[in-house]
Amino acid sequence: MKARLERYGAPPELAAWLRDVGAADAWDGSDKPEWLLWLGAAAETPVEQLLEAVGGVVRSVIEGYPEPLRAPLDGVFANLRGEVDALAAALQQAEGYGHGPPASYRHAPPAGYVHGVRAAVLFGRATEALVAAEARLAAVEGQAALERAAAVGVPPSLMTRRLDPLVLRPVGPGAGPLQQELGYAVALASDALEEASLALAGGHDGVALEEAEGELSEFMHTALEDLRDDVIARLRG
C-alpha cells in the first residue's frame, strides 16, 4: 500500500507510516485528517466527495469566530459553486484577513485565527481547481460530441455522454492537465486541513496540535463513514 500511496502523490510521511500497516488499520487508526483525505484519494473516491468532507471540517473550525471576522470566510463558502469571478473576489477579500483582522476590529482575534483564514482560502482554491478540471472535461466531451454527431448526422445533444465523477489517478510526468488539476485540488485540500488543525490548536504545536488533529480526524471519519468499506477494499486491491 505504501507504493500505491506514493503513486498518488501522498505525503512521504504517510507513505512511510503505511509500510507495515494494513488498509483497515490505516483508515481506522489515522489521527491526521489530511491522511484520511489522501487515503480516500488513493482509493479513487470522487474528489468532489472528499472536498465536501474537507469543507465541513474547515467550517467547523471557523464557525465560532465573531461575525465581523467570519464574514469574509463565509463569503468563500457562499461562492464555491457560483460565478468564477465572485469566488475569486471572495478569496481575495479573505486572503487580506490572513495577515490579521482589519484595524476597524478593536478586539484581539481568536487564537489561531490566521490559520483559520488560511484553511478557508486553501479550501476555496482547492474547489477552484476542481471546477477548472470539471470545465476542462466538459469542454473535451463537448467537442467529442460534436464530432460524433457530425459523423452520423444527428444533433450533438443526442451524442453527449454523462460525465462520471472525477477521481484522482496515479500522478507522474505523463499526467495530463486534468489529472494535474485534480492532484492540485487534493494537495490544496490537504494543506487546508493542516491549517484547520493549527487553527483549532490556537496556533500551537505539540500536544495541543495532536489533540486538534485527533478531533478533526474524528470529524473526517464521520463525514466519510459511508465510504469506509469501499476505500479499504480499493486500497487492498
HELIX and SHEET records of a PDB file:
HELIX    1   1 LYS A    2  ARG A    7  1                                   6    
HELIX    2   2 PRO A   12  TRP A   17  1                                   6    
HELIX    3   3 LEU A   18  ASP A   20  5                                   3    
HELIX    4   4 ALA A   23  GLY A   29  1                                   7    
HELIX    5   5 PRO A   33  ALA A   42  1                                  10    
HELIX    6   6 VAL A   47  ILE A   62  1                                  16    
HELIX    7   7 GLU A   67  ALA A   78  1                                  12    
HELIX    8   8 VAL A   84  GLY A   96  1                                  13    
HELIX    9   9 TYR A   97  HIS A   99  5                                   3    
HELIX   10  10 TYR A  113  VAL A  152  1                                  40    
HELIX   11  11 PRO A  156  MET A  159  5                                   4    
HELIX   12  12 PRO A  177  LEU A  200  1                                  24    
HELIX   13  13 VAL A  207  ALA A  223  1                                  17    
HELIX   14  14 GLU A  225  LEU A  227  5                                   3    
HELIX   15  15 ARG A  228  ARG A  236  1                                   9    
END                                                                             
